[in-house]
Amino acid sequence: MSEWSKMPGLKASRQSSRANGIWSSSTRSNYAISYGMLDPAKVVASLQRKPEMVHVILTGRNAHPTIVELADTVTEMRQVKHAYEKGVMAQRGIEY
């Protein structure tokens, strides 16, 4: 395991060899940063040290501004319509 993948809040979740080299994918929540469980400066420092072909996906709302600044792509989802509006209750595996 690389030194980078051991950094706080970031862990390589998948590695495979491809014809063009090694690639990895990592997912961790922005909630941990928002609620003070992770220091955004440490996360930024870790991201800046990651290997070039490691792609990191951070999920959750309210991404810290320094993370947004560093990111290549930022997506914000919004509800257009929801089954709840028609009386359908939350369903396990969908909403929770």
Biopython code that builds the backbone (N, CA, C, O; Angstrom):
import numpy as np
from Bio.PDB.StructureBuilder import StructureBuilder

atoms = [
    (1, "MET", "N", (0.852, -1.180, 0.000)),
    (1, "MET", "CA", (0.000, 0.000, 0.000)),
    (1, "MET", "C", (0.891, 1.235, 0.000)),
    (1, "MET", "O", (1.874, 1.289, 0.740)),
    (2, "SER", "N", (0.564, 2.209, -0.808)),
    (2, "SER", "CA", (1.400, 3.404, -0.924)),
    (2, "SER", "C", (1.243, 4.292, 0.302)),
    (2, "SER", "O", (0.250, 4.206, 1.025)),
    (3, "GLU", "N", (2.241, 5.151, 0.529)),
    (3, "GLU", "CA", (2.182, 6.101, 1.633)),
    (3, "GLU", "C", (0.959, 7.001, 1.482)),
    (3, "GLU", "O", (0.290, 7.317, 2.465)),
    (4, "TRP", "N", (0.671, 7.410, 0.253)),
    (4, "TRP", "CA", (-0.453, 8.309, 0.022)),
    (4, "TRP", "C", (-1.770, 7.677, 0.442)),
    (4, "TRP", "O", (-2.613, 8.359, 1.025)),
    (5, "SER", "N", (-1.969, 6.398, 0.165)),
    (5, "SER", "CA", (-3.259, 5.770, 0.462)),
    (5, "SER", "C", (-3.499, 5.595, 1.954)),
    (5, "SER", "O", (-4.610, 5.252, 2.360)),
    (6, "LYS", "N", (-2.471, 5.827, 2.787)),
    (6, "LYS", "CA", (-2.626, 5.743, 4.237)),
    (6, "LYS", "C", (-2.931, 7.105, 4.858)),
    (6, "LYS", "O", (-3.114, 7.194, 6.072)),
    (7, "MET", "N", (-2.988, 8.152, 4.066)),
    (7, "MET", "CA", (-3.215, 9.491, 4.593)),
    (7, "MET", "C", (-4.598, 9.581, 5.242)),
    (7, "MET", "O", (-5.510, 8.856, 4.845)),
    (8, "PRO", "N", (-4.767, 10.476, 6.250)),
    (8, "PRO", "CA", (-6.038, 10.595, 6.950)),
    (8, "PRO", "C", (-7.192, 10.880, 5.988)),
    (8, "PRO", "O", (-7.131, 11.807, 5.180)),
    (9, "GLY", "N", (-8.231, 10.075, 6.090)),
    (9, "GLY", "CA", (-9.444, 10.308, 5.317)),
    (9, "GLY", "C", (-9.395, 9.863, 3.881)),
    (9, "GLY", "O", (-10.402, 9.955, 3.179)),
    (10, "LEU", "N", (-8.278, 9.393, 3.427)),
    (10, "LEU", "CA", (-8.170, 8.974, 2.043)),
    (10, "LEU", "C", (-7.606, 7.573, 1.997)),
    (10, "LEU", "O", (-6.533, 7.312, 2.541)),
    (11, "LYS", "N", (-8.306, 6.689, 1.365)),
    (11, "LYS", "CA", (-7.841, 5.311, 1.287)),
    (11, "LYS", "C", (-8.161, 4.779, -0.093)),
    (11, "LYS", "O", (-9.302, 4.859, -0.546)),
    (12, "ALA", "N", (-7.176, 4.245, -0.750)),
    (12, "ALA", "CA", (-7.419, 3.664, -2.071)),
    (12, "ALA", "C", (-8.362, 2.493, -1.893)),
    (12, "ALA", "O", (-8.053, 1.559, -1.153)),
    (13, "SER", "N", (-9.506, 2.526, -2.557)),
    (13, "SER", "CA", (-10.480, 1.464, -2.394)),
    (13, "SER", "C", (-10.382, 0.442, -3.504)),
    (13, "SER", "O", (-10.914, -0.661, -3.379)),
    (14, "ARG", "N", (-9.711, 0.790, -4.588)),
    (14, "ARG", "CA", (-9.610, -0.144, -5.694)),
    (14, "ARG", "C", (-8.355, 0.143, -6.488)),
    (14, "ARG", "O", (-8.067, 1.303, -6.784)),
    (15, "GLN", "N", (-7.617, -0.866, -6.835)),
    (15, "GLN", "CA", (-6.451, -0.704, -7.705)),
    (15, "GLN", "C", (-6.459, -1.803, -8.742)),
    (15, "GLN", "O", (-6.727, -2.964, -8.435)),
    (16, "SER", "N", (-6.169, -1.434, -9.950)),
    (16, "SER", "CA", (-6.057, -2.405, -11.032)),
    (16, "SER", "C", (-4.955, -1.992, -11.967)),
    (16, "SER", "O", (-4.619, -0.811, -12.059)),
    (17, "SER", "N", (-4.391, -2.953, -12.659)),
    (17, "SER", "CA", (-3.442, -2.614, -13.700)),
    (17, "SER", "C", (-4.188, -2.471, -15.015)),
    (17, "SER", "O", (-5.099, -3.240, -15.324)),
    (18, "ARG", "N", (-3.792, -1.499, -15.756)),
    (18, "ARG", "CA", (-4.326, -1.274, -17.093)),
    (18, "ARG", "C", (-3.144, -1.159, -18.027)),
    (18, "ARG", "O", (-1.996, -1.068, -17.594)),
    (19, "ALA", "N", (-3.434, -1.166, -19.291)),
    (19, "ALA", "CA", (-2.362, -1.069, -20.293)),
    (19, "ALA", "C", (-1.527, 0.180, -20.069)),
    (19, "ALA", "O", (-0.322, 0.158, -20.320)),
    (20, "ASN", "N", (-2.133, 1.272, -19.601)),
    (20, "ASN", "CA", (-1.403, 2.531, -19.421)),
    (20, "ASN", "C", (-0.910, 2.734, -17.992)),
    (20, "ASN", "O", (-0.510, 3.845, -17.643)),
    (21, "GLY", "N", (-0.925, 1.704, -17.161)),
    (21, "GLY", "CA", (-0.386, 1.848, -15.812)),
    (21, "GLY", "C", (-1.392, 1.520, -14.732)),
    (21, "GLY", "O", (-2.388, 0.841, -14.981)),
    (22, "ILE", "N", (-1.131, 1.999, -13.545)),
    (22, "ILE", "CA", (-1.967, 1.721, -12.383)),
    (22, "ILE", "C", (-2.980, 2.858, -12.217)),
    (22, "ILE", "O", (-2.650, 4.031, -12.386)),
    (23, "TRP", "N", (-4.207, 2.488, -11.885)),
    (23, "TRP", "CA", (-5.205, 3.505, -11.561)),
    (23, "TRP", "C", (-5.896, 3.109, -10.280)),
    (23, "TRP", "O", (-5.987, 1.926, -9.954)),
    (24, "SER", "N", (-6.375, 4.082, -9.564)),
    (24, "SER", "CA", (-7.063, 3.842, -8.300)),
    (24, "SER", "C", (-8.279, 4.734, -8.204)),
    (24, "SER", "O", (-8.376, 5.761, -8.876)),
    (25, "SER", "N", (-9.184, 4.333, -7.372)),
    (25, "SER", "CA", (-10.376, 5.122, -7.090)),
    (25, "SER", "C", (-10.545, 5.166, -5.583)),
    (25, "SER", "O", (-10.360, 4.151, -4.913)),
    (26, "SER", "N", (-10.887, 6.306, -5.048)),
    (26, "SER", "CA", (-11.046, 6.434, -3.606)),
    (26, "SER", "C", (-12.275, 7.269, -3.313)),
    (26, "SER", "O", (-12.509, 8.284, -3.970)),
    (27, "THR", "N", (-13.056, 6.856, -2.343)),
    (27, "THR", "CA", (-14.259, 7.590, -1.977)),
    (27, "THR", "C", (-14.273, 7.831, -0.476)),
    (27, "THR", "O", (-14.124, 6.892, 0.307)),
    (28, "ARG", "N", (-14.445, 9.047, -0.081)),
    (28, "ARG", "CA", (-14.628, 9.417, 1.311)),
    (28, "ARG", "C", (-15.589, 10.588, 1.366)),
    (28, "ARG", "O", (-15.759, 11.299, 0.375)),
    (29, "SER", "N", (-16.209, 10.794, 2.494)),
    (29, "SER", "CA", (-17.280, 11.764, 2.621)),
    (29, "SER", "C", (-16.814, 13.163, 2.998)),
    (29, "SER", "O", (-15.922, 13.337, 3.828)),
    (30, "ASN", "N", (-17.441, 14.160, 2.368)),
    (30, "ASN", "CA", (-17.228, 15.549, 2.764)),
    (30, "ASN", "C", (-17.808, 15.816, 4.148)),
    (30, "ASN", "O", (-17.425, 16.780, 4.811)),
    (31, "TYR", "N", (-18.741, 14.952, 4.588)),
    (31, "TYR", "CA", (-19.329, 15.127, 5.920)),
    (31, "TYR", "C", (-18.254, 15.092, 7.005)),
    (31, "TYR", "O", (-18.318, 15.858, 7.966)),
    (32, "ALA", "N", (-17.273, 14.213, 6.856)),
    (32, "ALA", "CA", (-16.201, 14.109, 7.852)),
    (32, "ALA", "C", (-15.452, 15.428, 7.985)),
    (32, "ALA", "O", (-15.004, 15.785, 9.075)),
    (33, "ILE", "N", (-15.318, 16.144, 6.889)),
    (33, "ILE", "CA", (-14.669, 17.456, 6.923)),
    (33, "ILE", "C", (-15.629, 18.479, 7.518)),
    (33, "ILE", "O", (-15.246, 19.270, 8.381)),
    (34, "SER", "N", (-16.881, 18.463, 7.054)),
    (34, "SER", "CA", (-17.883, 19.428, 7.525)),
    (34, "SER", "C", (-18.097, 19.361, 9.030)),
    (34, "SER", "O", (-18.303, 20.391, 9.672)),
    (35, "TYR", "N", (-18.051, 18.152, 9.603)),
    (35, "TYR", "CA", (-18.298, 17.968, 11.032)),
    (35, "TYR", "C", (-17.023, 17.939, 11.869)),
    (35, "TYR", "O", (-17.058, 17.567, 13.042)),
    (36, "GLY", "N", (-15.897, 18.331, 11.273)),
    (36, "GLY", "CA", (-14.668, 18.480, 12.022)),
    (36, "GLY", "C", (-13.939, 17.186, 12.352)),
    (36, "GLY", "O", (-13.010, 17.197, 13.160)),
    (37, "MET", "N", (-14.336, 16.074, 11.747)),
    (37, "MET", "CA", (-13.643, 14.809, 12.002)),
    (37, "MET", "C", (-12.338, 14.720, 11.221)),
    (37, "MET", "O", (-11.431, 13.975, 11.593)),
    (38, "LEU", "N", (-12.250, 15.479, 10.143)),
    (38, "LEU", "CA", (-11.022, 15.554, 9.348)),
    (38, "LEU", "C", (-10.647, 17.012, 9.159)),
    (38, "LEU", "O", (-11.512, 17.858, 8.933)),
    (39, "ASP", "N", (-9.380, 17.299, 9.249)),
    (39, "ASP", "CA", (-8.865, 18.645, 9.024)),
    (39, "ASP", "C", (-8.769, 18.875, 7.515)),
    (39, "ASP", "O", (-8.044, 18.149, 6.835)),
    (40, "PRO", "N", (-9.488, 19.876, 6.973)),
    (40, "PRO", "CA", (-9.439, 20.112, 5.533)),
    (40, "PRO", "C", (-8.023, 20.357, 5.013)),
    (40, "PRO", "O", (-7.709, 19.971, 3.887)),
    (41, "ALA", "N", (-7.172, 20.986, 5.805)),
    (41, "ALA", "CA", (-5.785, 21.237, 5.371)),
    (41, "ALA", "C", (-5.029, 19.924, 5.178)),
    (41, "ALA", "O", (-4.232, 19.803, 4.248)),
    (42, "LYS", "N", (-5.272, 18.935, 6.051)),
    (42, "LYS", "CA", (-4.616, 17.635, 5.908)),
    (42, "LYS", "C", (-5.134, 16.891, 4.679)),
    (42, "LYS", "O", (-4.374, 16.222, 3.979)),
    (43, "VAL", "N", (-6.430, 17.015, 4.428)),
    (43, "VAL", "CA", (-7.002, 16.366, 3.244)),
    (43, "VAL", "C", (-6.418, 16.997, 1.981)),
    (43, "VAL", "O", (-6.034, 16.285, 1.053)),
    (44, "VAL", "N", (-6.352, 18.317, 1.942)),
    (44, "VAL", "CA", (-5.768, 19.020, 0.787)),
    (44, "VAL", "C", (-4.313, 18.598, 0.595)),
    (44, "VAL", "O", (-3.891, 18.322, -0.528)),
    (45, "ALA", "N", (-3.547, 18.549, 1.678)),
    (45, "ALA", "CA", (-2.133, 18.142, 1.583)),
    (45, "ALA", "C", (-2.030, 16.719, 1.030)),
    (45, "ALA", "O", (-1.159, 16.436, 0.208)),
    (46, "SER", "N", (-2.910, 15.827, 1.476)),
    (46, "SER", "CA", (-2.911, 14.453, 0.965)),
    (46, "SER", "C", (-3.248, 14.417, -0.510)),
    (46, "SER", "O", (-2.609, 13.703, -1.282)),
    (47, "LEU", "N", (-4.249, 15.186, -0.902)),
    (47, "LEU", "CA", (-4.645, 15.224, -2.315)),
    (47, "LEU", "C", (-3.517, 15.768, -3.191)),
    (47, "LEU", "O", (-3.325, 15.306, -4.316)),
    (48, "GLN", "N", (-2.785, 16.729, -2.688)),
    (48, "GLN", "CA", (-1.696, 17.304, -3.462)),
    (48, "GLN", "C", (-0.524, 16.335, -3.630)),
    (48, "GLN", "O", (0.282, 16.494, -4.547)),
    (49, "ARG", "N", (-0.422, 15.338, -2.755)),
    (49, "ARG", "CA", (0.653, 14.342, -2.842)),
    (49, "ARG", "C", (0.240, 13.070, -3.575)),
    (49, "ARG", "O", (1.070, 12.179, -3.754)),
    (50, "LYS", "N", (-0.997, 12.957, -3.998)),
    (50, "LYS", "CA", (-1.460, 11.715, -4.626)),
    (50, "LYS", "C", (-0.773, 11.497, -5.974)),
    (50, "LYS", "O", (-0.412, 12.458, -6.653)),
    (51, "PRO", "N", (-0.596, 10.250, -6.351)),
    (51, "PRO", "CA", (-0.047, 9.971, -7.681)),
    (51, "PRO", "C", (-0.974, 10.524, -8.767)),
    (51, "PRO", "O", (-2.187, 10.612, -8.576)),
    (52, "GLU", "N", (-0.401, 10.885, -9.880)),
    (52, "GLU", "CA", (-1.158, 11.533, -10.957)),
    (52, "GLU", "C", (-2.366, 10.724, -11.410)),
    (52, "GLU", "O", (-3.434, 11.292, -11.638)),
    (53, "MET", "N", (-2.220, 9.416, -11.543)),
    (53, "MET", "CA", (-3.316, 8.603, -12.074)),
    (53, "MET", "C", (-4.257, 8.059, -11.004)),
    (53, "MET", "O", (-5.036, 7.146, -11.278)),
    (54, "VAL", "N", (-4.199, 8.604, -9.794)),
    (54, "VAL", "CA", (-5.172, 8.260, -8.762)),
    (54, "VAL", "C", (-6.297, 9.285, -8.859)),
    (54, "VAL", "O", (-6.062, 10.492, -8.808)),
    (55, "HIS", "N", (-7.506, 8.791, -8.999)),
    (55, "HIS", "CA", (-8.688, 9.653, -9.106)),
    (55, "HIS", "C", (-9.472, 9.534, -7.814)),
    (55, "HIS", "O", (-9.821, 8.429, -7.399)),
    (56, "VAL", "N", (-9.751, 10.650, -7.180)),
    (56, "VAL", "CA", (-10.420, 10.674, -5.880)),
    (56, "VAL", "C", (-11.811, 11.253, -6.056)),
    (56, "VAL", "O", (-12.000, 12.276, -6.714)),
    (57, "ILE", "N", (-12.777, 10.580, -5.455)),
    (57, "ILE", "CA", (-14.159, 11.049, -5.472)),
    (57, "ILE", "C", (-14.572, 11.275, -4.026)),
    (57, "ILE", "O", (-14.616, 10.330, -3.238)),
    (58, "LEU", "N", (-14.871, 12.506, -3.674)),
    (58, "LEU", "CA", (-15.369, 12.832, -2.343)),
    (58, "LEU", "C", (-16.869, 13.066, -2.449)),
    (58, "LEU", "O", (-17.326, 13.817, -3.311)),
    (59, "THR", "N", (-17.624, 12.430, -1.583)),
    (59, "THR", "CA", (-19.075, 12.544, -1.648)),
    (59, "THR", "C", (-19.611, 13.318, -0.459)),
    (59, "THR", "O", (-18.934, 13.449, 0.561)),
    (60, "GLY", "N", (-20.806, 13.823, -0.586)),
    (60, "GLY", "CA", (-21.470, 14.531, 0.502)),
    (60, "GLY", "C", (-21.682, 15.989, 0.173)),
    (60, "GLY", "O", (-21.104, 16.531, -0.768)),
    (61, "ARG", "N", (-22.517, 16.601, 0.965)),
    (61, "ARG", "CA", (-22.852, 18.015, 0.756)),
    (61, "ARG", "C", (-21.813, 18.922, 1.395)),
    (61, "ARG", "O", (-20.967, 18.497, 2.182)),
    (62, "ASN", "N", (-21.916, 20.183, 1.021)),
    (62, "ASN", "CA", (-21.136, 21.246, 1.660)),
    (62, "ASN", "C", (-19.627, 20.993, 1.624)),
    (62, "ASN", "O", (-18.955, 21.039, 2.654)),
    (63, "ALA", "N", (-19.117, 20.730, 0.453)),
    (63, "ALA", "CA", (-17.673, 20.534, 0.311)),
    (63, "ALA", "C", (-16.951, 21.786, 0.794)),
    (63, "ALA", "O", (-17.378, 22.908, 0.523)),
    (64, "HIS", "N", (-15.872, 21.581, 1.498)),
    (64, "HIS", "CA", (-15.084, 22.698, 2.011)),
    (64, "HIS", "C", (-14.542, 23.507, 0.831)),
    (64, "HIS", "O", (-14.142, 22.925, -0.176)),
    (65, "PRO", "N", (-14.523, 24.835, 0.937)),
    (65, "PRO", "CA", (-14.057, 25.668, -0.179)),
    (65, "PRO", "C", (-12.663, 25.310, -0.692)),
    (65, "PRO", "O", (-12.406, 25.422, -1.891)),
    (66, "THR", "N", (-11.761, 24.883, 0.189)),
    (66, "THR", "CA", (-10.421, 24.529, -0.281)),
    (66, "THR", "C", (-10.447, 23.246, -1.113)),
    (66, "THR", "O", (-9.637, 23.077, -2.024)),
    (67, "ILE", "N", (-11.375, 22.351, -0.799)),
    (67, "ILE", "CA", (-11.523, 21.111, -1.577)),
    (67, "ILE", "C", (-12.111, 21.453, -2.944)),
    (67, "ILE", "O", (-11.663, 20.930, -3.965)),
    (68, "VAL", "N", (-13.116, 22.331, -2.962)),
    (68, "VAL", "CA", (-13.725, 22.759, -4.229)),
    (68, "VAL", "C", (-12.678, 23.424, -5.113)),
    (68, "VAL", "O", (-12.630, 23.171, -6.317)),
    (69, "GLU", "N", (-11.850, 24.263, -4.529)),
    (69, "GLU", "CA", (-10.802, 24.965, -5.276)),
    (69, "GLU", "C", (-9.818, 23.987, -5.914)),
    (69, "GLU", "O", (-9.391, 24.186, -7.052)),
    (70, "LEU", "N", (-9.465, 22.948, -5.193)),
    (70, "LEU", "CA", (-8.495, 21.964, -5.662)),
    (70, "LEU", "C", (-9.078, 20.990, -6.694)),
    (70, "LEU", "O", (-8.351, 20.468, -7.539)),
    (71, "ALA", "N", (-10.375, 20.753, -6.623)),
    (71, "ALA", "CA", (-11.026, 19.730, -7.454)),
    (71, "ALA", "C", (-11.023, 20.083, -8.939)),
    (71, "ALA", "O", (-11.060, 21.252, -9.323)),
    (72, "ASP", "N", (-10.977, 19.030, -9.763)),
    (72, "ASP", "CA", (-11.131, 19.207, -11.206)),
    (72, "ASP", "C", (-12.601, 19.321, -11.587)),
    (72, "ASP", "O", (-12.956, 20.089, -12.481)),
    (73, "THR", "N", (-13.452, 18.560, -10.911)),
    (73, "THR", "CA", (-14.883, 18.528, -11.206)),
    (73, "THR", "C", (-15.666, 18.576, -9.902)),
    (73, "THR", "O", (-15.355, 17.850, -8.958)),
    (74, "VAL", "N", (-16.684, 19.433, -9.851)),
    (74, "VAL", "CA", (-17.574, 19.518, -8.694)),
    (74, "VAL", "C", (-19.004, 19.467, -9.217)),
    (74, "VAL", "O", (-19.374, 20.222, -10.117)),
    (75, "THR", "N", (-19.805, 18.569, -8.645)),
    (75, "THR", "CA", (-21.201, 18.437, -9.043)),
    (75, "THR", "C", (-22.075, 18.666, -7.827)),
    (75, "THR", "O", (-21.790, 18.157, -6.743)),
    (76, "GLU", "N", (-23.149, 19.439, -8.010)),
    (76, "GLU", "CA", (-24.116, 19.656, -6.947)),
    (76, "GLU", "C", (-25.459, 19.147, -7.436)),
    (76, "GLU", "O", (-25.995, 19.627, -8.435)),
    (77, "MET", "N", (-25.995, 18.166, -6.719)),
    (77, "MET", "CA", (-27.274, 17.582, -7.131)),
    (77, "MET", "C", (-28.414, 18.321, -6.448)),
    (77, "MET", "O", (-28.261, 18.816, -5.331)),
    (78, "ARG", "N", (-29.565, 18.395, -7.125)),
    (78, "ARG", "CA", (-30.746, 18.990, -6.515)),
    (78, "ARG", "C", (-31.952, 18.164, -6.900)),
    (78, "ARG", "O", (-31.998, 17.563, -7.974)),
    (79, "GLN", "N", (-32.914, 18.141, -6.022)),
    (79, "GLN", "CA", (-34.132, 17.386, -6.272)),
    (79, "GLN", "C", (-35.009, 18.132, -7.279)),
    (79, "GLN", "O", (-35.238, 19.333, -7.134)),
    (80, "VAL", "N", (-35.490, 17.435, -8.281)),
    (80, "VAL", "CA", (-36.443, 17.976, -9.239)),
    (80, "VAL", "C", (-37.844, 17.541, -8.828)),
    (80, "VAL", "O", (-38.768, 18.353, -8.786)),
    (81, "LYS", "N", (-37.994, 16.252, -8.526)),
    (81, "LYS", "CA", (-39.228, 15.741, -7.942)),
    (81, "LYS", "C", (-38.890, 14.497, -7.140)),
    (81, "LYS", "O", (-37.838, 13.888, -7.334)),
    (82, "HIS", "N", (-39.789, 14.124, -6.237)),
    (82, "HIS", "CA", (-39.528, 12.985, -5.362)),
    (82, "HIS", "C", (-40.834, 12.250, -5.099)),
    (82, "HIS", "O", (-41.895, 12.862, -4.976)),
    (83, "ALA", "N", (-40.739, 10.928, -5.013)),
    (83, "ALA", "CA", (-41.918, 10.099, -4.772)),
    (83, "ALA", "C", (-42.624, 10.477, -3.469)),
    (83, "ALA", "O", (-43.837, 10.295, -3.360)),
    (84, "TYR", "N", (-41.899, 10.997, -2.485)),
    (84, "TYR", "CA", (-42.488, 11.408, -1.213)),
    (84, "TYR", "C", (-43.613, 12.413, -1.422)),
    (84, "TYR", "O", (-44.591, 12.435, -0.674)),
    (85, "GLU", "N", (-43.459, 13.241, -2.446)),
    (85, "GLU", "CA", (-44.499, 14.238, -2.752)),
    (85, "GLU", "C", (-45.828, 13.590, -3.126)),
    (85, "GLU", "O", (-46.876, 14.232, -3.060)),
    (86, "LYS", "N", (-45.784, 12.299, -3.525)),
    (86, "LYS", "CA", (-46.997, 11.549, -3.869)),
    (86, "LYS", "C", (-47.399, 10.599, -2.737)),
    (86, "LYS", "O", (-48.284, 9.762, -2.913)),
    (87, "GLY", "N", (-46.755, 10.728, -1.586)),
    (87, "GLY", "CA", (-47.109, 9.903, -0.434)),
    (87, "GLY", "C", (-46.297, 8.623, -0.279)),
    (87, "GLY", "O", (-46.567, 7.836, 0.627)),
    (88, "VAL", "N", (-45.305, 8.397, -1.146)),
    (88, "VAL", "CA", (-44.467, 7.192, -1.036)),
    (88, "VAL", "C", (-43.436, 7.446, 0.078)),
    (88, "VAL", "O", (-42.668, 8.407, 0.018)),
    (89, "MET", "N", (-43.434, 6.574, 1.085)),
    (89, "MET", "CA", (-42.515, 6.732, 2.204)),
    (89, "MET", "C", (-41.088, 6.348, 1.793)),
    (89, "MET", "O", (-40.871, 5.676, 0.785)),
    (90, "ALA", "N", (-40.127, 6.797, 2.604)),
    (90, "ALA", "CA", (-38.720, 6.474, 2.349)),
    (90, "ALA", "C", (-38.528, 4.965, 2.298)),
    (90, "ALA", "O", (-39.142, 4.221, 3.063)),
    (91, "GLN", "N", (-37.678, 4.533, 1.397)),
    (91, "GLN", "CA", (-37.447, 3.108, 1.187)),
    (91, "GLN", "C", (-35.995, 2.751, 1.486)),
    (91, "GLN", "O", (-35.062, 3.439, 1.073)),
    (92, "ARG", "N", (-35.835, 1.624, 2.239)),
    (92, "ARG", "CA", (-34.493, 1.128, 2.561)),
    (92, "ARG", "C", (-33.725, 0.864, 1.264)),
    (92, "ARG", "O", (-34.266, 0.269, 0.332)),
    (93, "GLY", "N", (-32.476, 1.302, 1.206)),
    (93, "GLY", "CA", (-31.662, 1.098, 0.019)),
    (93, "GLY", "C", (-31.792, 2.214, -1.009)),
    (93, "GLY", "O", (-30.997, 2.298, -1.945)),
    (94, "ILE", "N", (-32.791, 3.065, -0.834)),
    (94, "ILE", "CA", (-32.961, 4.208, -1.731)),
    (94, "ILE", "C", (-32.642, 5.492, -0.970)),
    (94, "ILE", "O", (-31.665, 6.171, -1.286)),
    (95, "GLU", "N", (-33.443, 5.824, 0.014)),
    (95, "GLU", "CA", (-33.209, 7.048, 0.788)),
    (95, "GLU", "C", (-32.310, 6.811, 2.000)),
    (95, "GLU", "O", (-31.655, 7.735, 2.482)),
    (96, "TYR", "N", (-32.280, 5.604, 2.477)),
    (96, "TYR", "CA", (-31.415, 5.310, 3.642)),
    (96, "TYR", "C", (-30.880, 3.905, 3.559)),
    (96, "TYR", "O", (-30.137, 3.474, 4.441)),
]
sb = StructureBuilder()
sb.init_structure("model")
sb.init_model(0)
sb.init_chain("A")
sb.init_seg("    ")
for serial, (resi, resn, name, xyz) in enumerate(atoms, 1):
    if name == "N":
        sb.init_residue(resn, " ", resi, " ")
    sb.init_atom(name, np.array(xyz, "f"), 0.0, 1.0, " ", f" {name:<3s}", serial, name[0])
structure = sb.get_structure()
